[in-house]
Amino acid sequence: MTMTTLHDPQLWFTITEPAPGVFALAELQQDDQVRSYLVAGSERAVLIDTGTGIADIRAVAEQLTNRPISVITSHSHWDHIGGNWQFEEIAIHPLEAPYLDEPSNTLSLREAATPEHLLGPLPTGVDREKLEIRPSTPTSLLHGGEVIDLGGVELEVLHLPGHSPGLLAFLDRQRSILISTDVVYPGPLYAFGEDANLPDYLRSLERLADLAPTLRLILPAHDSDRLDPRLIPVMRDAMAAVIDGRAPEQVDAEKGTHVFDGFEIYAPVAVAS
């Protein structure tokens, strides 16, 4: 059962505890609706992604646990790395590491903080024109297959490319919980752009579809606190249809939009046409 566990004094994060020691930090007042996850064991904690950087995510994380906190970055897109600079220990896949200091990250953040992208006010004292995503440097690299022991809680690292080359998700096998990051969520799946790859995305969905029957809880990075595991095979089949030439419902200069029940797929126009 999801319950509110903390009132964020910044009035920015909505914080819930979908499983014991697993906290969702949701930025619901910005239209990307990004969610970062703090997972705490008896010895240490990891913060999976650090959000947009609009508010102070470290201050919130430190109110939720007294364990030492390190960061695992699922991938290098701006809305998942905004607070990286606040932490001393950062792990990421080697294919994503070079992009943590992209100057365009700050431009993307400031655009995302404009009124048309906000569903509520910025935190008190935050000036949009001064927002920035500072460069961060990884202290360790993850390739997939590692098991991170937090003390009574183990997270298996899954390398699931497609949305981006080094995208990582995290599996708690003992409790049948998947933190799916940007691989699957009940919204538009971004399978277009310079770093996206549709065949890779399909292979990642095939891997998750095999895993889906064993999952009790899927915690996505966007749009909702939950994803029904039964939706993953549907997403797999939908991605296969897009690759096979399915006609999109909408096309613009950047992408084709393929509409399905419960989600969409944004695909390259070359695939969509």
RODO-2510 file (C-alpha; in nm, 4 decimals, decimal comma):
residues 273
     n   res          X          Y          Z
     1     m     0,0000     0,0000     0,0000
     2     t     0,1310     0,3437    -0,0923
     3     m     0,1319     0,5960     0,1905
     4     t     0,2661     0,9457     0,2308
     5     t     0,5642     0,9300     0,4628
     6     l     0,7045     1,2800     0,4721
     7     h     0,5931     1,6334     0,4155
     8     d     0,8571     1,7969     0,1968
     9     p     0,9121     2,1489     0,3347
    10     q     1,0129     2,2583    -0,0147
    11     l     0,6583     2,1653    -0,1300
    12     w     0,8059     1,9989    -0,4378
    13     f     0,8457     1,6240    -0,3831
    14     t     0,5531     1,3924    -0,3183
    15     i     0,7025     1,1119    -0,1124
    16     t     0,5512     0,7648    -0,0768
    17     e     0,6711     0,4276     0,0495
    18     p     0,5457     0,1631    -0,1963
    19     a     0,7413    -0,1111    -0,0154
    20     p     0,9232    -0,1148     0,3202
    21     g     1,2406     0,0879     0,2850
    22     v     1,1613     0,1847    -0,0759
    23     f     1,0686     0,5503    -0,1139
    24     a     0,9399     0,7186    -0,4294
    25     l     1,0337     1,0863    -0,4624
    26     a     0,7956     1,2200    -0,7268
    27     e     0,8176     1,5636    -0,8889
    28     l     0,4511     1,5923    -0,9766
    29     q     0,4486     1,9685    -1,0310
    30     q     0,6565     1,9391    -1,3497
    31     d     0,4982     1,7685    -1,6489
    32     d     0,7676     1,5023    -1,6898
    33     q     0,6364     1,3635    -1,3592
    34     v     0,9773     1,2124    -1,2871
    35     r     1,0248     0,9740    -0,9952
    36     s     1,3509     0,8920    -0,8199
    37     y     1,3742     0,6025    -0,5736
    38     l     1,5558     0,5740    -0,2432
    39     v     1,6165     0,2118    -0,1385
    40     a     1,7458     0,1580     0,2139
    41     g     1,8923    -0,1525     0,3725
    42     s     2,0308    -0,2074     0,7209
    43     e     2,3799    -0,0884     0,6220
    44     r     2,3431     0,1665     0,3442
    45     a     2,1041     0,3214     0,0942
    46     v     2,1056     0,4033    -0,2736
    47     l     1,9231     0,6836    -0,4483
    48     i     1,8292     0,5678    -0,7957
    49     d     1,8409     0,8908    -0,9976
    50     t     1,8361     1,2444    -0,8623
    51     g     1,5544     1,4039    -1,0609
    52     t     1,5414     1,7381    -1,2334
    53     g     1,7496     1,9399    -0,9897
    54     i     1,4691     2,1904    -0,9323
    55     a     1,4635     2,1155    -0,5588
    56     d     1,7085     1,9791    -0,3020
    57     i     1,6759     1,6012    -0,3292
    58     r     1,9585     1,5255    -0,0867
    59     a     1,7823     1,7082     0,1953
    60     v     1,4736     1,4934     0,1400
    61     a     1,6680     1,1665     0,1100
    62     e     1,8524     1,2330     0,4339
    63     q     1,5221     1,2765     0,6172
    64     l     1,4123     0,9320     0,4997
    65     t     1,7163     0,7318     0,6149
    66     n     2,0162     0,7662     0,8447
    67     r     2,2169     0,5220     0,6334
    68     p     2,4991     0,6457     0,4061
    69     i     2,3507     0,7323     0,0655
    70     s     2,5153     0,6785    -0,2705
    71     v     2,3657     0,7487    -0,6120
    72     i     2,3018     0,5100    -0,8964
    73     t     2,2207     0,6941    -1,2176
    74     s     1,9967     0,4912    -1,4471
    75     h     2,1036     0,6966    -1,7503
    76     s     2,2344     1,0404    -1,8377
    77     h     1,9190     1,2237    -1,9508
    78     w     1,8825     1,5596    -1,7798
    79     d     1,5698     1,4782    -1,5768
    80     h     1,7466     1,1951    -1,3944
    81     i     2,0765     1,3631    -1,3013
    82     g     1,9779     1,7050    -1,1669
    83     g     2,0959     1,6420    -0,8108
    84     n     2,3973     1,4210    -0,8830
    85     w     2,6398     1,6967    -0,7931
    86     q     2,5177     1,6846    -0,4314
    87     f     2,6559     1,3338    -0,3742
    88     e     3,0059     1,1966    -0,3354
    89     e     2,9464     0,8457    -0,4778
    90     i     2,7854     0,8040    -0,8205
    91     a     2,7581     0,4849    -1,0261
    92     i     2,6470     0,4704    -1,3913
    93     h     2,6884     0,2553    -1,7015
    94     p     3,0058     0,3420    -1,8973
    95     l     2,8053     0,4278    -2,2109
    96     e     2,6238     0,7017    -2,0172
    97     a     2,9120     0,8410    -1,8139
    98     p     3,0497     1,0826    -2,0789
    99     y     2,7236     1,2793    -2,0898
   100     l     2,6937     1,3861    -1,7285
   101     d     2,8592     1,7203    -1,8042
   102     e     2,6644     1,8169    -2,1174
   103     p     2,5997     2,1956    -2,1208
   104     s     2,2616     2,1294    -2,2836
   105     n     2,1384     1,9700    -1,9598
   106     t     2,0954     2,3105    -1,7978
   107     l     1,9138     2,4450    -2,1042
   108     s     1,6739     2,1505    -2,0902
   109     l     1,6137     2,2087    -1,7194
   110     r     1,5333     2,5767    -1,7620
   111     e     1,2951     2,5002    -2,0481
   112     a     1,1234     2,2371    -1,8330
   113     a     1,0745     2,4965    -1,5572
   114     t     0,8787     2,7391    -1,7775
   115     p     0,5099     2,7941    -1,6909
   116     e     0,3810     2,5770    -1,9752
   117     h     0,5606     2,2775    -1,8240
   118     l     0,4696     2,3400    -1,4605
   119     l     0,1622     2,2104    -1,2811
   120     g     0,2387     2,4100    -0,9684
   121     p     0,4794     2,6723    -0,8359
   122     l     0,8539     2,6331    -0,8169
   123     p     0,9909     2,5912    -0,4636
   124     t     1,0231     2,9097    -0,2632
   125     g     1,3427     3,0921    -0,3491
   126     v     1,4084     2,9016    -0,6710
   127     d     1,4813     3,1299    -0,9666
   128     r     1,4281     2,9593    -1,3016
   129     e     1,7024     3,1689    -1,4643
   130     k     1,9551     3,0453    -1,2076
   131     l     1,8669     2,6781    -1,2290
   132     e     2,1539     2,4618    -1,3474
   133     i     2,2576     2,0984    -1,3681
   134     r     2,6141     2,0967    -1,2501
   135     p     2,8573     1,8423    -1,3945
   136     s     2,9090     1,5274    -1,1925
   137     t     3,1757     1,2599    -1,2097
   138     p     3,1041     0,8892    -1,1628
   139     t     3,3049     0,7091    -0,8969
   140     s     3,2140     0,3596    -1,0210
   141     l     3,0742     0,1925    -1,3324
   142     l     2,7993    -0,0675    -1,3647
   143     h     2,7659    -0,2947    -1,6669
   144     g     2,4638    -0,5011    -1,5639
   145     g     2,4655    -0,8257    -1,3705
   146     e     2,6046    -0,6777    -1,0510
   147     v     2,4215    -0,7372    -0,7219
   148     i     2,4249    -0,4446    -0,4802
   149     d     2,3957    -0,5512    -0,1159
   150     l     2,2468    -0,2808     0,1052
   151     g     2,2191    -0,5034     0,4125
   152     g     1,9162    -0,7322     0,4001
   153     v     1,8176    -0,5852     0,0625
   154     e     1,9823    -0,6817    -0,2652
   155     l     1,9371    -0,5049    -0,5977
   156     e     2,0353    -0,6767    -0,9201
   157     v     2,1486    -0,4370    -1,1925
   158     l     1,9841    -0,4950    -1,5319
   159     h     2,1311    -0,3379    -1,8470
   160     l     1,8265    -0,2688    -2,0673
   161     p     1,9247    -0,0444    -2,3606
   162     g     1,6903     0,1055    -2,6164
   163     h     1,5735     0,4316    -2,4653
   164     s     1,9427     0,5045    -2,4213
   165     p     2,2519     0,2850    -2,4704
   166     g     2,3447     0,2384    -2,1055
   167     l     2,0022     0,2396    -1,9432
   168     l     1,9854     0,0475    -1,6149
   169     a     1,6926    -0,0932    -1,4167
   170     f     1,6998    -0,2607    -1,0768
   171     l     1,5484    -0,5864    -0,9536
   172     d     1,4813    -0,6918    -0,5960
   173     r     1,4315    -1,0638    -0,6634
   174     q     1,3544    -1,1512    -0,3040
   175     r     1,0561    -0,9161    -0,2941
   176     s     0,9684    -0,9386    -0,6676
   177     i     1,0081    -0,5623    -0,7136
   178     l     1,1376    -0,3994    -1,0318
   179     i     1,2427    -0,0344    -1,0418
   180     s     1,1988     0,0011    -1,4163
   181     t     1,3373     0,3557    -1,4623
   182     d     1,2777     0,4699    -1,8240
   183     v     1,2424     0,1234    -1,9772
   184     v     0,8689     0,0845    -1,9103
   185     y     0,6070     0,3169    -1,7613
   186     p     0,2400     0,3880    -1,8376
   187     g     0,3003     0,6780    -2,0727
   188     p     0,4798     0,7583    -2,3983
   189     l     0,7883     0,5373    -2,4337
   190     y     1,0660     0,7449    -2,5892
   191     a     1,2211     0,5285    -2,8612
   192     f     1,3445     0,8139    -3,0805
   193     g     1,6379     1,0510    -3,0649
   194     e     2,0100     1,0231    -3,1188
   195     d     2,0708     0,7708    -2,8424
   196     a     1,7601     0,5522    -2,8891
   197     n     1,7636     0,2176    -3,0677
   198     l     1,4437     0,0289    -3,1490
   199     p     1,5911    -0,3222    -3,1902
   200     d     1,7716    -0,2833    -2,8579
   201     y     1,4500    -0,1591    -2,6987
   202     l     1,2635    -0,4641    -2,8286
   203     r     1,5262    -0,6997    -2,6867
   204     s     1,5004    -0,5256    -2,3492
   205     l     1,1209    -0,5574    -2,3526
   206     e     1,1532    -0,9242    -2,4441
   207     r     1,3773    -0,9732    -2,1418
   208     l     1,1319    -0,7959    -1,9123
   209     a     0,8359    -0,9851    -2,0591
   210     d     1,0062    -1,3100    -1,9573
   211     l     1,0512    -1,1660    -1,6090
   212     a     0,7009    -1,0170    -1,5777
   213     p     0,5193    -1,3258    -1,4385
   214     t     0,7537    -1,3240    -1,1377
   215     l     0,7002    -0,9553    -1,0553
   216     r     0,4711    -0,8309    -0,7810
   217     l     0,5474    -0,4607    -0,8067
   218     i     0,6892    -0,2428    -1,0868
   219     l     0,7944     0,1099    -0,9937
   220     p     0,8414     0,3304    -1,3035
   221     a     1,0209     0,6627    -1,3420
   222     h     0,7354     0,8563    -1,5021
   223     d     0,3589     0,9073    -1,5066
   224     s     0,2473     0,6728    -1,2257
   225     d     0,3542     0,5012    -0,9061
   226     r     0,2741     0,1619    -1,0570
   227     l     0,2883    -0,0404    -1,3750
   228     d     0,0872    -0,3611    -1,4135
   229     p     0,3345    -0,6414    -1,5033
   230     r     0,0770    -0,7743    -1,7528
   231     l     0,1369    -0,4637    -1,9638
   232     i     0,4992    -0,5521    -2,0416
   233     p     0,4253    -0,8304    -2,2961
   234     v     0,1812    -0,5905    -2,4613
   235     m     0,4577    -0,3307    -2,4853
   236     r     0,6914    -0,5922    -2,6307
   237     d     0,4420    -0,6825    -2,9007
   238     a     0,3710    -0,3152    -2,9702
   239     m     0,7406    -0,2378    -3,0170
   240     a     0,7719    -0,5333    -3,2545
   241     a     0,4782    -0,3977    -3,4565
   242     v     0,6392    -0,0526    -3,4769
   243     i     0,9627    -0,2055    -3,6032
   244     d     0,7642    -0,4096    -3,8560
   245     g     0,6158    -0,0917    -4,0057
   246     r     0,2987    -0,0209    -3,8110
   247     a     0,1472     0,3124    -3,9186
   248     p     0,1498     0,5761    -3,6435
   249     e    -0,1577     0,7707    -3,5425
   250     q     0,0343     1,1000    -3,5548
   251     v     0,3529     1,2238    -3,7208
   252     d     0,5472     1,5438    -3,6617
   253     a     0,8919     1,6650    -3,7615
   254     e     1,0598     1,4674    -3,4830
   255     k     0,8697     1,1442    -3,4424
   256     g     0,5750     0,9211    -3,5082
   257     t     0,3328     0,8611    -3,2220
   258     h     0,1932     0,5096    -3,1934
   259     v    -0,1085     0,4923    -2,9616
   260     f    -0,1907     0,1816    -2,7595
   261     d    -0,4177     0,1102    -2,4652
   262     g    -0,2353     0,2421    -2,1585
   263     f     0,0793     0,3730    -2,3288
   264     e     0,2257     0,5207    -2,6459
   265     i     0,5492     0,4715    -2,8365
   266     y     0,7383     0,7647    -2,9841
   267     a     0,9385     0,6247    -3,2760
   268     p     1,1666     0,7813    -3,5375
   269     v     0,9853     0,9329    -3,8312
   270     a     1,1825     0,7042    -4,0649
   271     v     1,0234     0,4053    -3,8915
   272     a     0,6873     0,5756    -3,8726
   273     s     0,6635     0,6655    -4,2385
***
